[in-house]
Amino acid sequence: MATGPALATPGGAIGTLQQGEYRCELPGDATGPAGIRQPGQDFTVHNSSRYSTGDGRGTYLLTGDQVIMTSGPKNGQRFKRLSANFLREVDAAGQDTPLRCVRRVRNND
């Protein structure tokens, strides 16, 4: 039995995040560092919609620009993808929180 093409999902196409380490921080101010690291929020994205933290492994779902951690230590945490390497946490109402997570690359180590 043949099947047809996958239909669009509510919220946008299903995708995956860039693999690598995401370092999270809260905004700083003009008198100090630009960001205040929150190492307890850091995570690493692996293949097949999987991530890990120091507390274990889990899965996530990316639809359009919305990310939800669907299992593991960050289960239920939500983010908005602002660019390929930049996530902003959102609360249950979909409003931005101050927490931002940036994928670690050569020039931001």
C-alpha atoms as a printed R data frame, in Angstrom:
    type eleno elety resid chain resno      x      y      z
1   ATOM     1    CA   MET     A     1  0.000  0.000  0.000
2   ATOM     2    CA   ALA     A     2  1.496  3.347 -1.043
3   ATOM     3    CA   THR     A     3  1.377  6.356  1.212
4   ATOM     4    CA   GLY     A     4  1.154 10.009  0.237
5   ATOM     5    CA   PRO     A     5  3.498 12.806  1.215
6   ATOM     6    CA   ALA     A     6  3.604 13.949  4.823
7   ATOM     7    CA   LEU     A     7  1.270 16.845  5.503
8   ATOM     8    CA   ALA     A     8  2.338 20.032  7.240
9   ATOM     9    CA   THR     A     9  2.087 19.963 11.008
10  ATOM    10    CA   PRO     A    10  0.521 22.711 13.097
11  ATOM    11    CA   GLY     A    11  3.302 25.121 14.051
12  ATOM    12    CA   GLY     A    12  5.442 24.442 10.998
13  ATOM    13    CA   ALA     A    13  7.706 21.824  9.544
14  ATOM    14    CA   ILE     A    14  9.396 19.324 11.841
15  ATOM    15    CA   GLY     A    15 13.155 19.794 12.043
16  ATOM    16    CA   THR     A    16 16.223 19.376 14.198
17  ATOM    17    CA   LEU     A    17 18.519 21.819 15.986
18  ATOM    18    CA   GLN     A    18 22.173 22.328 15.096
19  ATOM    19    CA   GLN     A    19 24.218 19.706 16.923
20  ATOM    20    CA   GLY     A    20 26.616 20.915 19.589
21  ATOM    21    CA   GLU     A    21 26.877 22.456 23.030
22  ATOM    22    CA   TYR     A    22 24.352 25.158 23.957
23  ATOM    23    CA   ARG     A    23 25.516 27.489 26.726
24  ATOM    24    CA   CYS     A    24 22.802 29.379 28.541
25  ATOM    25    CA   GLU     A    25 22.898 32.770 30.219
26  ATOM    26    CA   LEU     A    26 20.846 35.593 31.620
27  ATOM    27    CA   PRO     A    27 21.467 39.137 30.404
28  ATOM    28    CA   GLY     A    28 24.083 41.174 32.236
29  ATOM    29    CA   ASP     A    29 24.218 44.939 32.422
30  ATOM    30    CA   ALA     A    30 26.464 47.800 31.350
31  ATOM    31    CA   THR     A    31 28.518 47.605 34.557
32  ATOM    32    CA   GLY     A    32 29.571 43.980 34.113
33  ATOM    33    CA   PRO     A    33 29.586 41.076 31.696
34  ATOM    34    CA   ALA     A    34 27.081 41.041 28.814
35  ATOM    35    CA   GLY     A    35 25.752 37.694 30.017
36  ATOM    36    CA   ILE     A    36 25.647 35.796 33.299
37  ATOM    37    CA   ARG     A    37 26.275 32.097 32.661
38  ATOM    38    CA   GLN     A    38 23.709 29.622 33.909
39  ATOM    39    CA   PRO     A    39 25.655 26.338 33.607
40  ATOM    40    CA   GLY     A    40 22.785 24.359 35.150
41  ATOM    41    CA   GLN     A    41 20.717 25.198 32.046
42  ATOM    42    CA   ASP     A    42 23.370 24.140 29.487
43  ATOM    43    CA   PHE     A    43 22.689 21.189 27.206
44  ATOM    44    CA   THR     A    44 24.191 19.386 24.218
45  ATOM    45    CA   VAL     A    45 22.179 18.544 21.102
46  ATOM    46    CA   HIS     A    46 22.923 15.180 19.462
47  ATOM    47    CA   ASN     A    47 21.473 13.545 16.360
48  ATOM    48    CA   SER     A    48 17.895 12.249 16.029
49  ATOM    49    CA   SER     A    49 16.258 15.010 18.160
50  ATOM    50    CA   ARG     A    50 18.184 14.016 21.272
51  ATOM    51    CA   TYR     A    51 19.928 16.162 23.870
52  ATOM    52    CA   SER     A    52 21.869 15.623 27.067
53  ATOM    53    CA   THR     A    53 22.740 17.517 30.243
54  ATOM    54    CA   GLY     A    54 24.840 16.593 33.254
55  ATOM    55    CA   ASP     A    55 21.642 15.066 34.678
56  ATOM    56    CA   GLY     A    56 20.822 12.736 31.793
57  ATOM    57    CA   ARG     A    57 19.452 12.458 28.264
58  ATOM    58    CA   GLY     A    58 16.181 13.375 26.619
59  ATOM    59    CA   THR     A    59 14.414 14.227 23.385
60  ATOM    60    CA   TYR     A    60 13.023 17.422 21.901
61  ATOM    61    CA   LEU     A    61 10.589 18.396 19.163
62  ATOM    62    CA   LEU     A    62 11.259 21.300 16.795
63  ATOM    63    CA   THR     A    63  8.253 22.503 14.789
64  ATOM    64    CA   GLY     A    64  8.808 25.689 12.851
65  ATOM    65    CA   ASP     A    65 10.768 27.840 15.304
66  ATOM    66    CA   GLN     A    66  9.265 26.317 18.460
67  ATOM    67    CA   VAL     A    67 11.294 23.837 20.518
68  ATOM    68    CA   ILE     A    68  9.859 21.752 23.337
69  ATOM    69    CA   MET     A    69 11.875 19.339 25.411
70  ATOM    70    CA   THR     A    70  9.668 16.234 25.398
71  ATOM    71    CA   SER     A    71 11.551 13.971 27.821
72  ATOM    72    CA   GLY     A    72 14.560 13.880 30.096
73  ATOM    73    CA   PRO     A    73 15.869 16.438 32.582
74  ATOM    74    CA   LYS     A    74 14.527 19.467 30.655
75  ATOM    75    CA   ASN     A    75 11.106 17.879 29.977
76  ATOM    76    CA   GLY     A    76  8.503 20.589 29.343
77  ATOM    77    CA   GLN     A    77 11.007 23.442 28.876
78  ATOM    78    CA   ARG     A    78 10.227 25.500 25.753
79  ATOM    79    CA   PHE     A    79 12.324 27.694 23.499
80  ATOM    80    CA   LYS     A    80 11.879 29.886 20.449
81  ATOM    81    CA   ARG     A    81 14.610 29.458 17.807
82  ATOM    82    CA   LEU     A    82 15.757 32.945 16.820
83  ATOM    83    CA   SER     A    83 18.545 31.733 14.513
84  ATOM    84    CA   ALA     A    84 20.395 28.515 13.754
85  ATOM    85    CA   ASN     A    85 22.543 28.978 16.893
86  ATOM    86    CA   PHE     A    86 20.371 31.073 19.241
87  ATOM    87    CA   LEU     A    87 17.420 29.993 21.416
88  ATOM    88    CA   ARG     A    88 15.273 32.073 23.780
89  ATOM    89    CA   GLU     A    89 13.336 30.319 26.538
90  ATOM    90    CA   VAL     A    90  9.588 30.943 26.556
91  ATOM    91    CA   ASP     A    91  7.186 30.424 29.447
92  ATOM    92    CA   ALA     A    92  3.943 28.401 29.434
93  ATOM    93    CA   ALA     A    93  2.083 31.407 27.972
94  ATOM    94    CA   GLY     A    94  4.589 31.665 25.103
95  ATOM    95    CA   GLN     A    95  6.198 34.851 26.431
96  ATOM    96    CA   ASP     A    96  9.963 35.339 26.238
97  ATOM    97    CA   THR     A    97 11.945 34.821 29.440
98  ATOM    98    CA   PRO     A    98 15.395 36.378 29.998
99  ATOM    99    CA   LEU     A    99 17.172 33.009 29.520
100 ATOM   100    CA   ARG     A   100 19.006 32.613 26.221
101 ATOM   101    CA   CYS     A   101 21.031 29.649 24.970
102 ATOM   102    CA   VAL     A   102 23.681 29.992 22.282
103 ATOM   103    CA   ARG     A   103 25.394 27.132 20.452
104 ATOM   104    CA   ARG     A   104 29.094 27.143 21.224
105 ATOM   105    CA   VAL     A   105 31.200 27.782 18.130
106 ATOM   106    CA   ARG     A   106 34.827 28.745 17.593
107 ATOM   107    CA   ASN     A   107 34.347 32.521 18.019
108 ATOM   108    CA   ASN     A   108 32.194 32.433 21.196
109 ATOM   109    CA   ASP     A   109 34.087 29.904 23.296
